């Protein structure tokens, strides 16, 4: 994991946590998406804000 940026590692750790808390055991794209969406202040937040989408809703 040394080749990943700090934010990528954070997203991956969040995704792994989601898998651990759920009924499954495989890390999928849906878990990675949740990990990326959980990062505050990123480009995803900017895009969603421009589209008028509230992540917290």
N, CA, C and O atoms as CSV, one atom per row, in Angstrom:
chain,resi,resn,atom,element,x,y,z
A,1,UNK,N,N,0.820,-1.195,0.000
A,1,UNK,CA,C,0.000,0.000,0.000
A,1,UNK,C,C,0.861,1.254,0.000
A,1,UNK,O,O,0.324,2.360,0.059
A,2,UNK,N,N,2.156,1.116,-0.063
A,2,UNK,CA,C,3.042,2.276,-0.049
A,2,UNK,C,C,2.899,3.134,-1.294
A,2,UNK,O,O,3.254,4.312,-1.275
A,3,UNK,N,N,2.382,2.558,-2.383
A,3,UNK,CA,C,2.265,3.313,-3.632
A,3,UNK,C,C,1.010,4.182,-3.673
A,3,UNK,O,O,0.867,5.019,-4.564
A,4,UNK,N,N,0.103,3.989,-2.718
A,4,UNK,CA,C,-1.131,4.769,-2.678
A,4,UNK,C,C,-0.906,6.084,-1.948
A,4,UNK,O,O,-0.071,6.178,-1.048
A,5,UNK,N,N,-1.665,7.096,-2.351
A,5,UNK,CA,C,-1.625,8.367,-1.624
A,5,UNK,C,C,-2.310,8.183,-0.268
A,5,UNK,O,O,-2.994,7.186,-0.035
A,6,UNK,N,N,-2.117,9.144,0.607
A,6,UNK,CA,C,-2.735,9.079,1.936
A,6,UNK,C,C,-4.258,9.011,1.826
A,6,UNK,O,O,-4.901,8.241,2.539
A,7,UNK,N,N,-4.828,9.812,0.939
A,7,UNK,CA,C,-6.295,9.815,0.780
A,7,UNK,C,C,-6.790,8.490,0.202
A,7,UNK,O,O,-7.860,8.012,0.579
A,8,UNK,N,N,-6.031,7.902,-0.699
A,8,UNK,CA,C,-6.421,6.601,-1.251
A,8,UNK,C,C,-6.384,5.532,-0.163
A,8,UNK,O,O,-7.257,4.666,-0.105
A,9,UNK,N,N,-5.377,5.596,0.691
A,9,UNK,CA,C,-5.299,4.648,1.809
A,9,UNK,C,C,-6.489,4.828,2.757
A,9,UNK,O,O,-7.061,3.846,3.231
A,10,UNK,N,N,-6.858,6.075,3.029
A,10,UNK,CA,C,-8.011,6.343,3.900
A,10,UNK,C,C,-9.286,5.749,3.298
A,10,UNK,O,O,-10.081,5.125,4.000
A,11,UNK,N,N,-9.469,5.950,2.000
A,11,UNK,CA,C,-10.659,5.417,1.328
A,11,UNK,C,C,-10.668,3.895,1.383
A,11,UNK,O,O,-11.712,3.285,1.614
A,12,UNK,N,N,-9.512,3.282,1.172
A,12,UNK,CA,C,-9.417,1.824,1.208
A,12,UNK,C,C,-9.674,1.295,2.615
A,12,UNK,O,O,-10.354,0.282,2.779
A,13,UNK,N,N,-9.144,1.960,3.620
A,13,UNK,CA,C,-9.381,1.535,5.005
A,13,UNK,C,C,-10.861,1.640,5.364
A,13,UNK,O,O,-11.401,0.770,6.046
A,14,UNK,N,N,-11.509,2.700,4.906
A,14,UNK,CA,C,-12.949,2.843,5.147
A,14,UNK,C,C,-13.711,1.726,4.453
A,14,UNK,O,O,-14.621,1.136,5.033
A,15,UNK,N,N,-13.343,1.436,3.220
A,15,UNK,CA,C,-13.994,0.362,2.463
A,15,UNK,C,C,-13.817,-0.979,3.168
A,15,UNK,O,O,-14.759,-1.768,3.243
A,16,UNK,N,N,-12.634,-1.239,3.677
A,16,UNK,CA,C,-12.388,-2.491,4.397
A,16,UNK,C,C,-13.232,-2.562,5.667
A,16,UNK,O,O,-13.722,-3.631,6.031
A,17,UNK,N,N,-13.404,-1.425,6.340
A,17,UNK,CA,C,-14.248,-1.383,7.531
A,17,UNK,C,C,-15.699,-1.697,7.212
A,17,UNK,O,O,-16.377,-2.376,7.983
A,18,UNK,N,N,-16.176,-1.204,6.077
A,18,UNK,CA,C,-17.551,-1.486,5.650
A,18,UNK,C,C,-17.722,-2.986,5.427
A,18,UNK,O,O,-18.734,-3.565,5.821
A,19,UNK,N,N,-16.737,-3.608,4.800
A,19,UNK,CA,C,-16.805,-5.053,4.553
A,19,UNK,C,C,-16.831,-5.811,5.878
A,19,UNK,O,O,-17.607,-6.753,6.038
A,20,UNK,N,N,-15.994,-5.410,6.819
A,20,UNK,CA,C,-15.934,-6.096,8.118
A,20,UNK,C,C,-17.261,-6.006,8.879
A,20,UNK,O,O,-17.648,-6.946,9.573
A,21,UNK,N,N,-17.949,-4.880,8.746
A,21,UNK,CA,C,-19.214,-4.687,9.466
A,21,UNK,C,C,-20.398,-5.352,8.772
A,21,UNK,O,O,-21.449,-5.541,9.384
A,22,UNK,N,N,-20.239,-5.700,7.520
A,22,UNK,CA,C,-21.351,-6.263,6.764
A,22,UNK,C,C,-21.354,-7.778,6.774
A,22,UNK,O,O,-20.493,-8.415,7.381
A,23,UNK,N,N,-22.341,-8.346,6.091
A,23,UNK,CA,C,-22.466,-9.804,6.079
A,23,UNK,C,C,-21.473,-10.499,5.144
A,23,UNK,O,O,-21.199,-11.688,5.307
A,24,UNK,N,N,-20.940,-9.777,4.180
A,24,UNK,CA,C,-20.035,-10.391,3.217
A,24,UNK,C,C,-18.590,-10.321,3.660
A,24,UNK,O,O,-18.274,-9.796,4.728
A,25,UNK,N,N,-17.718,-10.859,2.824
A,25,UNK,CA,C,-16.297,-10.846,3.160
A,25,UNK,C,C,-15.427,-10.356,2.011
A,25,UNK,O,O,-14.208,-10.267,2.155
A,26,UNK,N,N,-16.036,-10.038,0.874
A,26,UNK,CA,C,-15.265,-9.593,-0.278
A,26,UNK,C,C,-15.395,-8.090,-0.465
A,26,UNK,O,O,-16.485,-7.524,-0.384
A,27,UNK,N,N,-14.254,-7.459,-0.718
A,27,UNK,CA,C,-14.214,-6.023,-0.985
A,27,UNK,C,C,-14.601,-5.804,-2.444
A,27,UNK,O,O,-13.932,-6.292,-3.355
A,28,UNK,N,N,-15.680,-5.069,-2.652
A,28,UNK,CA,C,-16.154,-4.818,-4.006
A,28,UNK,C,C,-16.113,-3.345,-4.356
A,28,UNK,O,O,-15.761,-2.504,-3.529
A,29,UNK,N,N,-16.475,-3.045,-5.582
A,29,UNK,CA,C,-16.463,-1.659,-6.044
A,29,UNK,C,C,-17.417,-0.787,-5.240
A,29,UNK,O,O,-17.166,0.403,-5.054
A,30,UNK,N,N,-18.514,-1.376,-4.760
A,30,UNK,CA,C,-19.463,-0.604,-3.961
A,30,UNK,C,C,-18.836,-0.161,-2.640
A,30,UNK,O,O,-19.145,0.917,-2.132
A,31,UNK,N,N,-17.963,-0.989,-2.092
A,31,UNK,CA,C,-17.269,-0.630,-0.851
A,31,UNK,C,C,-16.234,0.468,-1.113
A,31,UNK,O,O,-16.075,1.392,-0.316
A,32,UNK,N,N,-15.540,0.347,-2.236
A,32,UNK,CA,C,-14.564,1.381,-2.602
A,32,UNK,C,C,-15.261,2.717,-2.841
A,32,UNK,O,O,-14.747,3.767,-2.455
A,33,UNK,N,N,-16.431,2.675,-3.478
A,33,UNK,CA,C,-17.189,3.902,-3.707
A,33,UNK,C,C,-17.571,4.554,-2.382
A,33,UNK,O,O,-17.440,5.768,-2.228
A,34,UNK,N,N,-18.038,3.765,-1.436
A,34,UNK,CA,C,-18.368,4.309,-0.116
A,34,UNK,C,C,-17.138,4.908,0.548
A,34,UNK,O,O,-17.226,5.945,1.205
A,35,UNK,N,N,-15.988,4.257,0.377
A,35,UNK,CA,C,-14.753,4.785,0.939
A,35,UNK,C,C,-14.377,6.122,0.341
A,35,UNK,O,O,-13.979,7.039,1.060
A,36,UNK,N,N,-14.501,6.242,-0.971
A,36,UNK,CA,C,-14.176,7.502,-1.652
A,36,UNK,C,C,-15.177,8.591,-1.270
A,36,UNK,O,O,-14.795,9.737,-1.033
A,37,UNK,N,N,-16.454,8.229,-1.213
A,37,UNK,CA,C,-17.482,9.211,-0.854
A,37,UNK,C,C,-17.337,9.703,0.580
A,37,UNK,O,O,-17.796,10.796,0.910
A,38,UNK,N,N,-16.706,8.913,1.426
A,38,UNK,CA,C,-16.558,9.308,2.833
A,38,UNK,C,C,-15.461,10.343,3.048
A,38,UNK,O,O,-15.393,10.956,4.113
A,39,UNK,N,N,-14.605,10.545,2.054
A,39,UNK,CA,C,-13.510,11.507,2.198
A,39,UNK,C,C,-14.038,12.932,2.061
A,39,UNK,O,O,-14.613,13.282,1.031
A,40,UNK,N,N,-13.849,13.748,3.081
A,40,UNK,CA,C,-14.336,15.129,3.006
A,40,UNK,C,C,-13.414,16.017,2.173
A,40,UNK,O,O,-12.201,15.809,2.129
A,41,UNK,N,N,-14.008,16.999,1.521
A,41,UNK,CA,C,-13.229,18.024,0.840
A,41,UNK,C,C,-12.529,17.601,-0.431
A,41,UNK,O,O,-11.587,18.265,-0.864
A,42,UNK,N,N,-12.957,16.527,-1.031
A,42,UNK,CA,C,-12.322,16.070,-2.254
A,42,UNK,C,C,-13.067,16.514,-3.496
A,42,UNK,O,O,-14.059,17.239,-3.419
A,43,UNK,N,N,-12.582,16.075,-4.630
A,43,UNK,CA,C,-13.191,16.434,-5.906
A,43,UNK,C,C,-14.608,15.866,-6.006
A,43,UNK,O,O,-15.469,16.456,-6.658
A,44,UNK,N,N,-14.848,14.729,-5.364
A,44,UNK,CA,C,-16.193,14.152,-5.372
A,44,UNK,C,C,-17.182,15.109,-4.707
A,44,UNK,O,O,-18.290,15.311,-5.204
A,45,UNK,N,N,-16.775,15.693,-3.584
A,45,UNK,CA,C,-17.639,16.674,-2.908
A,45,UNK,C,C,-17.942,17.851,-3.828
A,45,UNK,O,O,-19.082,18.312,-3.895
A,46,UNK,N,N,-16.936,18.333,-4.529
A,46,UNK,CA,C,-17.126,19.466,-5.444
A,46,UNK,C,C,-18.116,19.120,-6.547
A,46,UNK,O,O,-19.009,19.909,-6.857
A,47,UNK,N,N,-17.959,17.946,-7.135
A,47,UNK,CA,C,-18.840,17.525,-8.227
A,47,UNK,C,C,-20.278,17.387,-7.728
A,47,UNK,O,O,-21.215,17.864,-8.368
A,48,UNK,N,N,-20.441,16.732,-6.581
A,48,UNK,CA,C,-21.791,16.561,-6.038
A,48,UNK,C,C,-22.426,17.898,-5.700
A,48,UNK,O,O,-23.618,18.093,-5.942
A,49,UNK,N,N,-21.654,18.819,-5.147
A,49,UNK,CA,C,-22.176,20.155,-4.836
A,49,UNK,C,C,-22.609,20.884,-6.099
A,49,UNK,O,O,-23.657,21.530,-6.113
A,50,UNK,N,N,-21.809,20.789,-7.164
A,50,UNK,CA,C,-22.168,21.428,-8.431
A,50,UNK,C,C,-23.464,20.855,-9.003
A,50,UNK,O,O,-24.222,21.552,-9.678
A,51,UNK,N,N,-23.703,19.578,-8.722
A,51,UNK,CA,C,-24.918,18.923,-9.207
A,51,UNK,C,C,-26.099,19.138,-8.266
A,51,UNK,O,O,-27.211,18.691,-8.545
A,52,UNK,N,N,-25.853,19.828,-7.147
A,52,UNK,CA,C,-26.918,20.080,-6.188
A,52,UNK,C,C,-27.263,18.875,-5.329
A,52,UNK,O,O,-28.375,18.773,-4.812
A,53,UNK,N,N,-26.312,17.964,-5.175
A,53,UNK,CA,C,-26.545,16.746,-4.397
A,53,UNK,C,C,-25.901,16.895,-3.027
A,53,UNK,O,O,-24.730,17.254,-2.907
A,54,UNK,N,N,-26.692,16.612,-1.996
A,54,UNK,CA,C,-26.206,16.663,-0.620
A,54,UNK,C,C,-25.851,15.246,-0.182
A,54,UNK,O,O,-26.731,14.392,-0.070
A,55,UNK,N,N,-24.564,14.993,0.068
A,55,UNK,CA,C,-24.122,13.662,0.491
A,55,UNK,C,C,-24.781,13.214,1.782
A,55,UNK,O,O,-25.015,12.023,1.984
A,56,UNK,N,N,-25.077,14.154,2.646
A,56,UNK,CA,C,-25.635,13.818,3.945
A,56,UNK,C,C,-27.115,13.472,3.926
A,56,UNK,O,O,-27.656,12.987,4.919
A,57,UNK,N,N,-27.764,13.719,2.810
A,57,UNK,CA,C,-29.217,13.475,2.746
A,57,UNK,C,C,-29.538,12.000,2.644
A,57,UNK,O,O,-30.709,11.625,2.582
